[in-house]
Amino acid sequence: MKKQILAMLLPALMFTTAHAADIRVEPGFVNLAVVETPLTLGIRIDGVSNFGGFQFDLVFEPDTFSIDAPDDVQLGPFVTDSDRTFVQLGPTIDNDAGKATIGAFSYGDAASPDGGGIIAAISLNLIDSASPGNDLKIDAVQLSDANGDPIAVDSVEGVRLISLTPDLSQVISILQVLSGITPMIDISVVPDIDGDRQVGMGETLYIMGLFH
């Protein structure tokens, strides 16, 4: 009897289990000392099925960034290139508070997008590169499928901000380490992005960003 009940419940459980999505900002690291302005960010979603709409807040340091006009916020190709019709909501921009709210809903009988891609592109004006302040963050994320049902959010990643002038000798030394060559000078820990005292993905992105 228990086996029969379990067999009846399993299909229902399979269909009611919420699928979770990941949200992150591209690029993940920005060096304010060398970045070009405006800084354009892509808000990316991954692992989504039957995607129907979204809303989130971009939180930024008002002394460092501003969003000058509503046109600086646009829907991304993951939704604009889909067969389904998406309509942008907002943005609502508050530069004094350092927050912009962006959203979109969809309608129609066409298939909704699955997988991942850029759902929004945001251009920020750099006010003060010497004071990076807080990192750029994504907050208050709400996702829904084409039926209006909520989609769970598994992870949210913002942008790590740094403000460092390139030190060519240190960069060359780090590249030597990556190539298996013993560097001729001591390596500073300043470019140690994640603080683990190892050369990894974060440090590699930092090096590439210095001369972008």
C-alpha positions as CSV (number, residue, x, y, z in Angstrom):
1,M,0.0,0.0,0.0
2,K,2.8,2.4,0.9
3,K,4.5,1.7,-2.4
4,Q,1.3,2.5,-4.3
5,I,0.9,5.8,-2.5
6,L,4.6,6.7,-3.1
7,A,4.2,5.8,-6.8
8,M,1.2,8.2,-7.0
9,L,3.0,11.0,-5.2
10,L,6.2,11.0,-7.2
11,P,4.9,12.5,-10.4
12,A,3.2,15.3,-8.5
13,L,6.4,16.0,-6.6
14,M,8.3,16.1,-9.8
15,F,6.0,18.8,-11.3
16,T,5.7,20.9,-8.2
17,T,9.4,21.1,-7.4
18,A,10.6,24.7,-7.9
19,H,13.4,25.2,-10.3
20,A,16.0,27.7,-9.1
21,A,17.9,30.3,-11.1
22,D,21.2,32.0,-10.7
23,I,21.7,35.8,-11.1
24,R,25.0,37.5,-11.6
25,V,26.5,40.7,-13.0
26,E,29.0,40.7,-15.9
27,P,31.8,41.7,-15.5
28,G,32.3,40.4,-12.0
29,F,35.3,42.6,-11.3
30,V,35.8,46.3,-12.2
31,N,39.0,48.4,-11.6
32,L,37.7,52.0,-11.3
33,A,41.2,53.4,-11.8
34,V,41.2,52.3,-15.5
35,V,37.6,51.6,-16.4
36,E,36.0,53.6,-19.3
37,T,32.8,55.5,-18.6
38,P,30.0,54.9,-18.9
39,L,30.4,51.4,-17.4
40,T,28.0,49.0,-19.0
41,L,26.9,46.0,-16.9
42,G,25.0,42.9,-18.1
43,I,22.6,41.2,-15.7
44,R,22.7,37.5,-16.5
45,I,20.4,34.7,-15.5
46,D,21.2,31.0,-15.7
47,G,19.4,27.8,-15.1
48,V,15.9,29.1,-15.8
49,S,12.9,27.4,-17.5
50,N,9.8,28.9,-19.0
51,F,11.0,32.4,-18.1
52,G,8.3,35.0,-17.9
53,G,9.4,38.1,-15.9
54,F,11.7,39.6,-13.4
55,Q,12.3,42.5,-11.1
56,F,15.4,43.5,-9.1
57,D,17.2,46.5,-7.5
58,L,20.7,47.5,-8.6
59,V,22.3,49.0,-5.5
60,F,25.4,51.3,-6.0
61,E,27.4,53.9,-4.1
62,P,25.9,57.3,-5.0
63,D,29.2,59.1,-4.6
64,T,30.8,56.8,-7.1
65,F,28.1,56.1,-9.7
66,S,25.0,57.5,-11.2
67,I,22.4,56.4,-13.8
68,D,21.8,59.5,-15.9
69,A,18.7,58.6,-17.9
70,P,16.0,55.9,-18.2
71,D,17.5,54.9,-21.6
72,D,20.6,53.8,-19.8
73,V,18.6,50.7,-18.7
74,Q,17.6,48.3,-21.4
75,L,16.3,44.8,-21.7
76,G,18.9,42.2,-22.7
77,P,18.9,39.8,-25.6
78,F,17.8,36.8,-23.6
79,V,14.3,38.3,-23.5
80,T,14.3,40.7,-26.5
81,D,15.4,37.9,-28.9
82,S,12.9,35.4,-27.6
83,D,9.7,34.6,-29.4
84,R,7.7,35.7,-26.4
85,T,6.8,39.4,-26.0
86,F,8.5,41.1,-23.0
87,V,7.7,44.6,-21.8
88,Q,10.1,46.6,-19.7
89,L,8.9,48.0,-16.4
90,G,10.7,51.2,-15.2
91,P,13.4,51.8,-14.5
92,T,12.9,53.7,-11.3
93,I,16.1,55.6,-10.6
94,D,17.1,57.2,-7.3
95,N,20.7,58.4,-7.6
96,D,20.6,60.0,-4.2
97,A,19.9,56.7,-2.5
98,G,22.1,54.7,-5.0
99,K,19.3,52.4,-6.3
100,A,17.6,51.6,-9.5
101,T,14.6,49.2,-9.8
102,I,14.3,47.3,-13.1
103,G,11.7,44.8,-14.3
104,A,9.8,43.2,-17.1
105,F,6.8,41.1,-17.7
106,S,5.7,39.0,-20.7
107,Y,2.6,37.9,-22.5
108,G,1.5,35.8,-25.5
109,D,1.3,32.2,-26.6
110,A,4.9,32.0,-27.9
111,A,7.4,29.8,-26.1
112,S,9.3,31.4,-23.2
113,P,13.1,31.3,-23.1
114,D,15.0,28.6,-21.3
115,G,18.6,28.4,-20.2
116,G,20.5,31.6,-19.6
117,G,21.5,34.9,-20.9
118,I,21.5,38.7,-20.4
119,I,18.2,40.0,-19.2
120,A,19.1,43.6,-18.7
121,A,22.0,46.0,-19.6
122,I,22.7,49.0,-17.4
123,S,25.1,51.9,-18.1
124,L,26.5,53.8,-15.2
125,N,28.3,57.1,-15.2
126,L,31.5,57.1,-13.1
127,I,31.6,60.1,-10.7
128,D,34.6,59.3,-8.5
129,S,37.1,56.6,-9.3
130,A,39.2,57.2,-6.2
131,S,36.4,56.1,-3.8
132,P,35.1,52.7,-4.8
133,G,32.9,52.5,-1.7
134,N,30.6,49.5,-1.6
135,D,30.5,46.9,-4.4
136,L,27.6,47.0,-6.9
137,K,24.9,44.7,-5.7
138,I,21.7,43.0,-6.9
139,D,18.9,43.0,-4.4
140,A,15.2,42.2,-4.0
141,V,15.3,39.8,-6.9
142,Q,11.9,38.5,-8.1
143,L,11.5,36.0,-10.9
144,S,8.4,34.4,-12.4
145,D,7.6,31.9,-15.1
146,A,5.2,32.4,-18.0
147,N,2.3,31.4,-15.8
148,G,3.1,34.0,-13.2
149,D,4.4,31.5,-10.7
150,P,7.5,32.4,-8.8
151,I,10.9,31.0,-9.7
152,A,13.3,30.4,-6.8
153,V,16.6,32.2,-6.8
154,D,19.6,30.0,-6.0
155,S,22.4,32.6,-6.0
156,V,23.0,36.3,-6.6
157,E,26.4,37.8,-7.4
158,G,27.2,41.5,-7.8
159,V,30.4,43.3,-8.9
160,R,33.6,43.5,-6.9
161,L,35.0,47.1,-7.2
162,I,38.7,48.0,-6.8
163,S,40.6,51.2,-7.5
164,L,44.3,50.4,-8.2
165,T,46.8,51.9,-10.5
166,P,48.5,49.3,-12.6
167,D,52.0,48.2,-11.4
168,L,53.6,46.7,-14.5
169,S,56.4,45.0,-12.5
170,Q,53.9,43.2,-10.3
171,V,51.8,42.2,-13.2
172,I,54.8,40.8,-15.0
173,S,55.8,38.9,-11.9
174,I,52.3,37.4,-11.5
175,L,52.4,36.3,-15.2
176,Q,55.8,34.7,-14.6
177,V,54.3,32.7,-11.7
178,L,51.4,31.6,-14.0
179,S,54.0,30.5,-16.5
180,G,56.0,28.5,-13.9
181,I,58.9,31.1,-13.9
182,T,60.4,32.2,-10.6
183,P,59.8,36.0,-10.3
184,M,62.9,38.3,-9.8
185,I,61.0,40.5,-7.3
186,D,58.7,40.0,-4.3
187,I,55.0,39.9,-5.3
188,S,52.7,42.3,-3.5
189,V,49.5,40.9,-2.0
190,V,47.6,44.0,-3.1
191,P,46.2,42.3,-6.3
192,D,45.2,39.3,-4.2
193,I,41.5,39.8,-5.0
194,D,40.0,37.1,-2.8
195,G,42.6,37.2,-0.1
196,D,43.6,33.5,-0.4
197,R,47.3,34.4,-1.2
198,Q,47.1,32.3,-4.4
199,V,47.0,33.2,-8.0
200,G,43.5,32.2,-9.3
201,M,40.6,33.3,-11.4
202,G,40.1,36.5,-9.5
203,E,43.7,37.6,-9.9
204,T,43.7,36.7,-13.6
205,L,40.6,38.8,-14.2
206,Y,42.2,41.6,-12.3
207,I,45.4,41.5,-14.5
208,M,43.3,41.4,-17.7
209,G,41.2,44.3,-16.4
210,L,44.2,46.5,-15.8
211,F,45.0,46.9,-19.4
212,H,41.5,46.5,-20.9
